[in-house]
Amino acid sequence: MRNLHFVSLSLLFLFLRAVPLSSQVTTHSLTGRTGEGSSYTLGGYVITKANATTQDKADKKTDMSLRLVRAYVDGRVKNVQYKVQMQYNGNLSKLDESGIRLLDAWAEWQPLTEARLKVGQMKRCFTFENPMHPWNIGFGAYSQLADRLAGFNDRVGEQPSNGRDLGVQLQGDLLPARNDGHRWLHYQVGVYTGQGVNHADANSRKDLIGGIIVSPTKHLQLGVFGWTGDYQKNGITVDRNRYSFGINYNCNWTVRAELAFSEGHRISDYTLDATTGQYNVAGTDGTDAWYVEVGSPTFLDSRIFARWDVYREGKDWDAAKTIYALSAQHSFDKNLMLQANYGFNANKAVAAGRYYHTIDLQLYWRF
């Protein structure tokens, strides 16, 4: 795995070096043409972070870090779109897990707006928030729902996968509206390995994930999503059966809310009995999470967001972690943004230090 990442990094570096200077443009990326009906874009972004917390058990009360450093190649060959994206920040000693790793490597055949077929490593088509770009979330982190139930830092014990997996996905947009041309119905369904990014399939079973999104107006979406499958690690297999509902409104104001339910144990719930050689299971196999987010209209190139974010292991209020969050962001340019985040955390799942504050300042820039 280490050699694979070294080769991928080297190839991407050589590709970047090979881009002709004549392809430079004044936006955050490099563009060019490789032939008739073919084009590509090279780009990336960096998010730096300085944070502080009052949490008693925190390893560091204050810290500075690179939250995200990513570079991508995004292109098209006739009616096939493709993307390769790498993440360069992280723990260098874990190249196959939380360190430098391949995020996206997919190609999508787009013969029709109504039917597009994507193959490769990509975002799982679960929830509104999962496929959103970090720049557009409104906060310095995804919700607990996306983080724990959409495959970022999944509750089952899967390696950090940023909501992605290897698979095949079919999606399309149907029923164009007469007045403004927006599509009333979007569908998406995918078959995935269930093992997250950069891991081979562990068994013959596959994850099935799908969603239906209805758009009564151009700016309003109502969605329902489902996920059935499993995850295998260290000889243990756990179910991953989930469904979610959501609303997404994005115009001058932003309003987004989602509710998700999950059934299935975690890998950590299983312990091996040395006497019998059998696994014993403990813990709960049910979880739910939800969030409600509101964003103000843009004023003086700035926006303010508020979010109520809840995650309950075991669907139990005594095990709930709730985050009341505020965010303010200012865009100096379309490629440069400063964001300040505050969160009041109430974590009932721990015995001590349940209540604490977090603040952070993040700088976003694209190239």
C-alpha positions as CSV (number, residue, x, y, z in Angstrom):
1,M,0.0,0.0,0.0
2,R,2.9,2.4,0.8
3,N,4.4,1.7,-2.7
4,L,1.0,2.3,-4.3
5,H,0.7,5.7,-2.7
6,F,4.2,6.6,-3.6
7,V,3.6,5.8,-7.3
8,S,0.3,7.7,-7.3
9,L,1.9,10.8,-5.8
10,S,4.8,10.6,-8.3
11,L,2.4,10.3,-11.3
12,L,0.3,13.3,-10.1
13,F,3.4,15.4,-9.6
14,L,4.8,14.6,-13.0
15,F,1.4,15.3,-14.6
16,L,1.3,18.7,-12.9
17,R,4.9,19.4,-14.1
18,A,3.8,18.5,-17.6
19,V,1.0,21.1,-17.9
20,P,2.0,23.7,-20.5
21,L,2.3,27.3,-19.2
22,S,-0.1,28.4,-22.0
23,S,-2.9,26.7,-20.1
24,Q,-2.8,29.0,-17.1
25,V,-5.9,31.0,-16.4
26,T,-6.8,33.6,-13.8
27,T,-9.0,31.3,-11.7
28,H,-7.9,28.8,-9.0
29,S,-7.0,26.1,-11.5
30,L,-5.1,25.2,-14.6
31,T,-7.0,24.1,-17.7
32,G,-6.1,22.7,-21.0
33,R,-7.1,20.6,-23.9
34,T,-5.7,17.2,-24.8
35,G,-7.6,16.6,-28.1
36,E,-10.9,17.1,-29.9
37,G,-13.7,16.9,-27.3
38,S,-11.3,16.5,-24.4
39,S,-10.3,19.0,-21.7
40,Y,-9.0,18.9,-18.1
41,T,-8.6,21.1,-15.0
42,L,-5.9,20.9,-12.4
43,G,-6.5,22.5,-9.0
44,G,-6.7,22.1,-5.3
45,Y,-7.3,23.7,-2.0
46,V,-5.9,24.1,1.5
47,I,-7.7,24.6,4.8
48,T,-5.5,25.7,7.7
49,K,-6.8,25.7,11.3
50,A,-6.1,27.1,14.7
51,N,-8.3,25.9,17.5
52,A,-8.8,25.9,21.3
53,T,-10.9,23.9,23.7
54,T,-11.9,23.8,27.4
55,Q,-12.3,20.0,27.3
56,D,-10.6,18.5,30.4
57,K,-9.3,15.4,28.7
58,A,-8.1,17.1,25.5
59,D,-4.6,16.2,24.5
60,K,-4.0,19.8,23.6
61,K,-5.9,22.8,24.8
62,T,-4.7,24.8,21.8
63,D,-3.4,23.6,18.4
64,M,-2.6,24.6,14.9
65,S,-2.9,22.2,11.9
66,L,-3.5,21.7,8.3
67,R,-7.1,20.5,8.2
68,L,-7.1,19.6,4.5
69,V,-4.7,19.7,1.6
70,R,-6.0,18.3,-1.6
71,A,-5.1,18.4,-5.3
72,Y,-7.2,17.0,-8.2
73,V,-7.4,16.4,-11.9
74,D,-10.9,16.9,-13.3
75,G,-11.5,16.3,-17.0
76,R,-13.7,15.2,-19.8
77,V,-13.2,13.0,-22.8
78,K,-16.2,13.5,-25.1
79,N,-19.2,12.4,-22.9
80,V,-17.1,10.8,-20.2
81,Q,-16.2,12.9,-17.1
82,Y,-13.4,11.8,-14.8
83,K,-11.7,12.9,-11.6
84,V,-8.7,11.9,-9.5
85,Q,-8.2,13.6,-6.2
86,M,-5.5,13.1,-3.5
87,Q,-5.4,14.2,0.1
88,Y,-1.9,15.2,1.2
89,N,-2.2,16.0,4.9
90,G,-2.3,13.4,7.6
91,N,-0.3,10.9,9.5
92,L,2.6,9.9,7.2
93,S,3.1,6.6,9.2
94,K,-0.4,5.5,8.1
95,L,-0.5,5.9,4.3
96,D,-3.4,3.5,3.9
97,E,-5.6,4.9,6.7
98,S,-5.6,8.5,8.0
99,G,-2.6,9.8,6.1
100,I,-1.8,10.7,2.5
101,R,-4.3,8.8,0.4
102,L,-6.3,8.6,-2.8
103,L,-9.8,10.0,-2.3
104,D,-11.5,10.0,-5.8
105,A,-10.7,7.9,-8.8
106,W,-13.8,7.6,-11.0
107,A,-15.1,8.0,-14.5
108,E,-18.7,8.8,-15.4
109,W,-20.4,8.1,-18.7
110,Q,-22.9,10.9,-19.3
111,P,-24.9,10.0,-22.5
112,L,-28.1,11.6,-21.1
113,T,-29.1,14.0,-18.3
114,E,-31.6,11.2,-17.3
115,A,-28.9,8.5,-17.0
116,R,-25.3,8.7,-16.0
117,L,-23.1,5.8,-15.0
118,K,-20.1,6.3,-12.7
119,V,-17.5,3.7,-11.9
120,G,-14.6,3.9,-9.4
121,Q,-13.9,5.3,-5.9
122,M,-16.4,8.0,-5.2
123,K,-18.8,9.6,-2.7
124,R,-21.5,7.3,-1.3
125,C,-24.9,8.5,-2.4
126,F,-26.2,8.9,1.1
127,T,-27.5,12.1,2.7
128,F,-27.5,15.6,1.3
129,E,-24.4,16.7,3.2
130,N,-22.0,13.9,2.3
131,P,-21.4,14.9,-1.3
132,M,-21.0,18.6,-0.5
133,H,-17.7,20.3,-0.8
134,P,-16.0,21.3,2.5
135,W,-16.0,24.9,1.2
136,N,-19.9,24.9,1.1
137,I,-20.8,23.3,4.4
138,G,-21.0,26.5,6.4
139,F,-18.9,25.2,9.3
140,G,-15.4,24.0,10.0
141,A,-16.5,20.4,10.1
142,Y,-19.3,18.1,8.8
143,S,-22.2,17.2,11.0
144,Q,-22.0,14.2,13.4
145,L,-24.6,12.6,11.2
146,A,-22.4,12.7,8.1
147,D,-19.2,11.9,10.1
148,R,-20.6,8.9,11.9
149,L,-23.3,7.5,9.6
150,A,-22.1,8.4,6.1
151,G,-18.6,7.0,6.2
152,F,-16.3,9.8,7.2
153,N,-15.3,8.3,10.6
154,D,-17.9,5.7,10.6
155,R,-19.3,4.3,13.9
156,V,-18.8,0.7,12.8
157,G,-15.0,1.0,12.9
158,E,-14.2,1.6,9.2
159,Q,-11.0,3.5,8.4
160,P,-11.5,7.3,7.7
161,S,-13.0,7.3,4.2
162,N,-14.4,10.8,3.8
163,G,-17.8,9.4,2.8
164,R,-16.4,7.4,-0.1
165,D,-16.2,3.8,-1.3
166,L,-15.4,1.8,-4.4
167,G,-18.4,0.9,-6.6
168,V,-20.8,1.6,-9.5
169,Q,-23.4,4.3,-9.4
170,L,-26.3,5.2,-11.7
171,Q,-28.0,8.6,-11.4
172,G,-30.1,10.9,-13.4
173,D,-32.5,13.9,-13.4
174,L,-36.0,13.6,-14.7
175,L,-39.1,15.7,-15.4
176,P,-37.9,19.2,-16.4
177,A,-40.1,22.1,-15.2
178,R,-41.7,24.3,-17.9
179,N,-41.0,27.6,-16.2
180,D,-37.3,27.5,-15.2
181,G,-36.1,24.1,-16.6
182,H,-35.1,22.7,-13.3
183,R,-35.6,18.9,-12.9
184,W,-38.3,17.8,-10.5
185,L,-36.8,14.4,-9.7
186,H,-33.3,13.2,-9.1
187,Y,-32.5,9.5,-8.5
188,Q,-29.3,7.8,-7.5
189,V,-28.4,4.2,-6.7
190,G,-25.0,2.5,-6.2
191,V,-23.5,-0.8,-5.5
192,Y,-20.3,-0.6,-3.3
193,T,-17.8,-2.9,-1.7
194,G,-18.6,-1.7,1.8
195,Q,-14.9,-1.5,2.8
196,G,-14.3,2.3,2.3
197,V,-11.4,3.9,0.5
198,N,-8.3,2.1,-0.7
199,H,-9.3,-1.3,0.7
200,A,-10.1,-4.4,-1.2
201,D,-13.4,-6.1,-1.0
202,A,-13.6,-8.4,2.0
203,N,-16.5,-10.7,1.1
204,S,-18.9,-11.5,-1.7
205,R,-21.6,-9.2,-0.3
206,K,-22.1,-5.7,-1.5
207,D,-23.6,-2.5,-0.1
208,L,-26.6,-1.1,-1.8
209,I,-27.2,2.7,-1.4
210,G,-29.8,4.9,-3.1
211,G,-31.7,8.1,-2.8
212,I,-34.7,9.9,-4.3
213,I,-34.7,13.7,-4.3
214,V,-37.8,15.8,-5.2
215,S,-37.4,19.5,-6.1
216,P,-40.7,21.3,-5.9
217,T,-38.8,24.5,-6.8
218,K,-35.4,25.3,-8.2
219,H,-34.0,26.1,-4.7
220,L,-35.8,23.4,-2.6
221,Q,-35.0,19.7,-2.3
222,L,-36.7,17.0,-0.3
223,G,-34.8,13.7,-0.1
224,V,-35.0,10.2,1.3
225,F,-32.0,7.8,1.3
226,G,-31.4,4.2,2.1
227,W,-28.3,2.0,2.8
228,T,-28.1,-1.8,3.3
229,G,-24.9,-3.7,3.6
230,D,-22.2,-4.8,6.0
231,Y,-18.6,-4.1,7.0
232,Q,-15.9,-6.7,7.7
233,K,-12.7,-6.3,9.8
234,N,-10.5,-8.8,11.7
235,G,-12.8,-11.7,10.8
236,I,-15.8,-9.8,12.2
237,T,-18.8,-8.8,10.1
238,V,-21.3,-6.1,11.3
239,D,-24.5,-5.0,9.6
240,R,-24.8,-1.5,8.2
241,N,-28.5,-0.8,7.6
242,R,-29.5,2.9,7.5
243,Y,-32.0,5.3,6.1
244,S,-32.3,9.1,6.3
245,F,-34.6,12.0,5.4
246,G,-33.7,15.5,4.6
247,I,-34.6,19.0,3.4
248,N,-32.3,21.3,1.6
249,Y,-33.1,24.9,0.7
250,N,-30.4,27.1,-0.8
251,C,-31.2,30.6,-2.1
252,N,-30.5,33.8,-0.2
253,W,-31.0,31.9,3.0
254,T,-29.7,28.4,3.5
255,V,-31.8,25.9,5.5
256,R,-30.7,22.2,5.7
257,A,-31.9,19.5,8.1
258,E,-31.4,15.8,8.1
259,L,-32.5,12.8,10.3
260,A,-30.8,9.4,10.0
261,F,-31.2,6.0,11.7
262,S,-28.7,3.1,11.7
263,E,-29.0,-0.5,12.8
264,G,-26.0,-2.7,13.3
265,H,-23.2,-3.3,15.9
266,R,-19.7,-1.8,15.8
267,I,-16.5,-3.9,15.4
268,S,-15.5,-2.8,18.9
269,D,-18.7,-4.4,20.4
270,Y,-17.2,-7.9,19.8
271,T,-14.6,-9.6,22.0
272,L,-13.1,-13.0,21.6
273,D,-13.7,-15.5,24.3
274,A,-10.3,-17.3,24.8
275,T,-12.0,-20.4,26.2
276,T,-14.6,-21.1,23.6
277,G,-13.0,-19.3,20.7
278,Q,-16.3,-17.5,20.0
279,Y,-17.0,-13.8,19.8
280,N,-19.2,-12.2,22.4
281,V,-21.1,-9.1,21.6
282,A,-22.1,-6.2,23.8
283,G,-23.3,-2.6,23.3
284,T,-26.2,-1.4,21.2
285,D,-27.0,-2.0,17.6
286,G,-29.2,1.1,17.1
287,T,-28.2,4.8,16.5
288,D,-29.8,8.0,15.3
289,A,-28.6,11.4,14.5
290,W,-29.9,14.7,13.2
291,Y,-29.0,18.3,12.6
292,V,-30.7,21.6,11.7
293,E,-28.7,24.3,10.0
294,V,-29.6,27.9,9.0
295,G,-27.4,30.3,7.0
296,S,-28.0,34.0,6.5
297,P,-28.0,35.9,3.2
298,T,-24.6,37.3,2.1
299,F,-23.9,40.8,3.4
300,L,-20.6,42.6,2.9
301,D,-19.2,39.3,1.5
302,S,-20.0,37.6,4.8
303,R,-22.4,35.0,6.1
304,I,-23.4,33.7,9.5
305,F,-24.5,30.1,10.2
306,A,-26.1,28.3,13.2
307,R,-26.5,24.6,13.7
308,W,-28.1,22.2,16.2
309,D,-26.2,18.9,15.9
310,V,-27.2,15.7,17.8
311,Y,-25.8,12.1,17.7
312,R,-27.2,9.4,20.0
313,E,-25.5,6.0,20.3
314,G,-28.2,3.5,21.2
315,K,-30.9,6.1,20.5
316,D,-30.6,7.1,24.1
317,W,-30.6,10.6,25.4
318,D,-28.2,9.5,28.2
319,A,-25.6,8.8,25.5
320,A,-26.3,11.8,23.4
321,K,-23.6,14.2,22.1
322,T,-25.1,17.6,21.2
323,I,-23.2,20.5,19.6
324,Y,-24.7,24.0,19.5
325,A,-22.6,25.7,16.8
326,L,-22.1,29.2,15.3
327,S,-20.0,30.1,12.4
328,A,-19.1,33.4,10.7
329,Q,-17.3,33.5,7.3
330,H,-15.9,36.3,5.1
331,S,-14.9,35.8,1.5
332,F,-12.1,38.1,0.4
333,D,-12.2,36.5,-3.0
334,K,-13.9,33.5,-4.6
335,N,-10.7,31.6,-3.8
336,L,-10.0,33.0,-0.3
337,M,-12.2,32.7,2.8
338,L,-11.8,33.2,6.5
339,Q,-14.1,31.3,8.9
340,A,-14.5,31.5,12.7
341,N,-16.4,28.7,14.5
342,Y,-17.7,28.3,18.0
343,G,-19.3,25.2,19.5
344,F,-20.8,24.4,22.9
345,N,-20.6,20.6,23.4
346,A,-22.8,18.6,25.7
347,N,-21.5,14.9,25.7
348,K,-23.6,12.8,28.0
349,A,-21.8,9.6,26.9
350,V,-18.9,10.4,29.3
351,A,-18.9,10.5,33.0
352,A,-16.8,13.6,33.5
353,G,-16.1,16.7,31.5
354,R,-19.4,16.5,29.7
355,Y,-19.7,20.2,28.9
356,Y,-17.0,22.2,27.1
357,H,-16.4,24.9,24.6
358,T,-14.5,24.9,21.3
359,I,-13.4,27.7,19.0
360,D,-11.4,27.7,15.9
361,L,-10.3,29.9,13.0
362,Q,-9.9,28.4,9.6
363,L,-8.4,29.9,6.4
364,Y,-9.6,28.4,3.1
365,W,-7.7,29.1,-0.2
366,R,-7.8,27.5,-3.6
367,F,-5.2,27.2,-6.3
